[in-house]
Amino acid sequence: MKYRNETDEIFYRANDDGNAVILYVSDGMAVTRIDGDVYPVGSDLSARYEHVRGIVLSVSDAKSLGIPHEDEF
């Protein structure tokens, strides 16, 4: 099952640092909040809070939430 953030399906794309940039499938825009117990890379606030620049997770955190890589579509 692919992870859905509220009603929109999301995926991740690896950035140059090897972390997972979380994006919406529908329009490729950055996801700014996820209902999950993870912390974005370099943040002291969980992903449950609004991150206006978008959410970047470790790949292992993205996988633990069931967020697929862009190649898995």
NORZI-V51746 format. One line per field, one symbol per residue. burial: b if it has 16 or more other ideal C-beta (glycine too) atoms within 10 Angstrom, else e. Layout:
burial = ???
//
This chain:
burial = eebebeeeebbbeeeeeebbbbbeeeeeeebebbebebbbeeeeeebeeebeeebbbbeebbeebebbeeeee
//
